[in-house]
Amino acid sequence: MTTTPDAPAATTTGAAGTTTLARRRVPHAGLAPVRVGRVSGLVRLRAVLVGLLGLAGLCAAAVAGIGHGDYPMHPADVVDVLFGGGTKMDRYVVFDLRLPRVLTGALVGLALGLAGALTQTVARNALASPDVLGVTQGASVGAVAVVVLGGAGAAVSVPVAALLGALAAAVAVYALAWRRGVHGHRFILIGLAVGEVLSGLVSYLLVRAEIVDAAKATIWLNGSLSNRDWSSVRPLALSLCVLVPLALATSFPTRALQFGDDTARGLGVRLQRAQLVVLLAAVGLAAAATAAAGPIGFVAFLTPQVALRLVGGPKPPPLVSAVLGACLLVTADLVARTLTPHELPAGLVTAAVGAPYLLWLLTRTRRTS
């Protein structure tokens, strides 16, 4: 939300003297005023429209995903079951087998889209995302190390190890990039370097692993939503209940950061603390998503840029980015299940969509420079 400037007071001169007219609010094009109690502001209408369309696409992809499988269901039957109808068999298929997978995909996509919007805002660079800054690679090191070195009981600890690895990688990148503040280009370059080191460590672990353990780790590294149940949904949902409000609470600092460090300080923002809180929220979101579904690439990079171009404005809109991230991942998982006779990991589909966009963005940036 943004504030609305007042129009200057107008004066008229007549027989009775000079009269000052009351100031009136001048509405911005494409913005609507909203007031909740004593708090008021402006909402970008395009953001509302794009967000609603994204939610509609998410619902359509979710219904199609729940209905697809060895036991096919018509979309109308899926909706009927979700609202309490259907047979006992239909309810078992929907609630026990397929709905957890779709909900996991939606929550993971939401977390990655929001994390990408936050990191791109702090770095003020479209190339910044958890994929680029080493967070995803850190989660991969933690998970692969547990699978390769942990033995038969490793599967229980994989999400926790991925979360700890992502947090450790983020701390390392922040510490190496900090020079009286965190600046976008240095942050991205150090993130790339740390990510490459961690990727090499993952390769080393896979080479030294037994063939069975290496196969398990490779499946996890591709990023997949297969075999997800309610045990995957609950911890992810609880994590997002804490991290999403924290991310949205950083709205003012992230808006001020768009004008540069000096301007943000002039607006009363404690720069280092604001950057640290935003990055912690972004890293927590990306780590929780990676722990739940593996490293799914390009969602955090792509959806904030798509949202920015659809909505407009100075920075990627966080809520719209989250909605589009959820829609993209649920749709990608549906495509991965229907594109070939054998199910593909959803991460391969998102990479096939995001990699060409990354190449286009790099080419466009080079031409602009």
Secondary structure as UniProt FT lines:
FT   STRAND          11..14
FT   TURN            15..16
FT   STRAND          17..20
FT   TURN            29..30
FT   STRAND          31..36
FT   TURN            37..38
FT   STRAND          39..44
FT   HELIX           45..67
FT   HELIX           75..82
FT   TURN            83..84
FT   HELIX           88..91
FT   HELIX           92..98
FT   HELIX           99..123
FT   TURN            126..127
FT   TURN            130..134
FT   HELIX           135..149
FT   HELIX           151..153
FT   HELIX           154..177
FT   HELIX           184..208
FT   HELIX           211..221
FT   TURN            226..227
FT   HELIX           230..248
FT   TURN            249..250
FT   HELIX           251..257
FT   TURN            258..259
FT   HELIX           261..266
FT   TURN            267..268
FT   HELIX           271..293
FT   HELIX           299..311
FT   HELIX           318..338
FT   HELIX           346..368
//
